[in-house]
């Protein structure tokens, strides 16, 4: 982790306002900001089981996650290639047919399940980089939808699907028919 003062001195980035209790980790393409007291190094060791096949199990939730988003390939320590984007319908179909890491019972996570991997102590991305080494900061689909969505004029669609913007870990609603988003698959852990 870099000290924020040293980072600002060494960086060409202009930061107008950064809380003093945050640190910055160099991620190459973008910088992850985490609260200084956040200890990601021990986080993976305490409640995640790495299966060494591109999947990890969270012992707290009993869920097994794909380490890489759809479109990426697990390369042992990192995810190769860029994540793909899909409509919600396509994402649901892909999840149903997925055969990854020796399992075929993958699915789109519910919004509650997807929230379980948000790292609220960090942003850009709001994910634990020790668990998800190449996290994607963009919007990810969940399986949670609402057919009684209130039309606001700005977002005028009959069905809305929840997802998470991993840039800051925020829940959002969007149109499942025309919008495209990233996908991270989950399944119930083996007993």
N, C-alpha and C positions, 0 to 999 in steps of 0.2 A: 504494500500500500504506500502511496505517496502522501506526504503531508501537503495539505491544500496550498499553503504559502509557497512551498517549493514548486509545486505543480504550476501555479499561476506565474511564477517567475520564469519557469522553463518552457512555458507553453505560449503559442501564438494565439490561443483562444482568448477571447474577451468574455469574462464572466462578470455580469453586473452585480449579482447578489448570490452568494453561496453561504449557507449557514456555517458557522464556525465549527460545528460538531460533526462535520462530514469529511470523509476522506475520498480520494479518487484513485481508482485502479485503472491502469492503462490496458485497454482491450484492443488496441490497434485502430479499428475503424471508428470506435466511439469510446467514451470514457464512462465507466460505471461509478456512480456516487453512492457511498454507503455511510451510514452513521459510524463514527469512529469506534464505538464500543461493540460494533457488530463483529462477530468472530466466525467467518465462513469456513475457516480452516477446520474447525472441529465439528461443524454442522453435519458434514457428510458422514463422519465417523460415528456420530451418535445415533442417528435414526434412519439412515439410508443404507440399503444393501446393494452393492454393485454386483451384477451378475456377469460382468465381463462379456456381454453379448449385445450391448446397446440398449439394455434395459436396467432400471433400478427399482427397488421396492422401498417404499416409505413405510417403516414399521409402525408409525403413528396412525396412519390411515388404512393400512392394508392394501394399498394400491401399487400396482407396478406400472411404471411410465416408460415410454420410449424416450431415450436420452436426446435423440435428434427429432426435429420436426419432420413432417412428411416432405419428401423431395431431397432430404439429406441422407447420407450414408454414414454409419458409424465406422470409424477408422481406428478403433482401439483406444485413442485418447481424445479424439476430437470428431466433430461432424464435418464431413466433406460436402461441398456443393451448397447451393442456396435453397432455402425452403421454398416449396411450391405453394401456390394459392389456389383455393377451390371455393366454389359456391357451397352453401351449407348442405344442399341435397347431395352433391357430389362427395363431400367430405363424409357424410353419413354412409354412403354406399362404399366408399373406399375403406372406411373403418370396418365395415361388416365383412369385407373380403380380405382384409389384411392378414398376411402370414409373416410375422416378424419375430425375431429372437426365439424361434422355436415354438411360438404360440399362434393360435388362430382365433382367439377370443378377444380381440382388440375392439375398442369402441371410442366414440367421442366422449370426453368427460362431461359430467354435469357442471354447472357453474360452481357449485360448492366444491367439487373435486378439483376443478381448475384453480380455484382460489387457494387450495391447499399448497400449491407450489409457488404462489406469489411470495416474494421476499420483501416484506414491507419496510425493512431497514435499508433497502437499496432502490435505486432507479437507474435507468439506461443500461442494463435492463433491471427490472424488479424480479430477478431470479437469482438463485444460488449458483454461481459459476463453478463451484466445486462439484455440484451434482449435474448441472447442465452446462458443459464446457463451452458450447457455442450457442448461447441462448439468442433467440430471436426477439426483438423488441416490439414487433408489430402485433396487430390484433389477431387473436386466436379464437376459433369457434368453440362453443360448448354445445351440448345437446339440449340445453334448456331454452324453451321457447314460450311465447305468450300469444294466444290468438285474440286476446282482448286488448291489444295495444291501442293506446289512445293516440289518435291522429293529431299532430301538432301543426300541420301545415308545412313544417320543414322536413319532417320525416313522415311521409304519407304512404304507409303500407299496412296491410291487414294483419300480418304475422311478423313478429319480431323475435330475433334470436339473441341471447346474451353471449357475450364473449369477454375476453380480457385483453386490454392493451398492455403488453408487458413493458412498454416504455416506462410507465409509472405504476403499473399494477391496478389500473382502473377498470371497473366493470362498465360495459357499454352495451346498448341494444343496436341492432342493425337489421337491414332487410336481407333475409336469407335467399331470396330469389335472384337478386341482381348484384349483391356484394360478394366479394371474394376475400378470403382470409386464410391464415395459416392454420395448421392442424398439428396437435401433439396428442398422440393416442395413449390410452390408458386401458388397463384391465384389472380385474380383481386378482390379488396375489394368490399363488398356489398355496394351498394349506399344507 
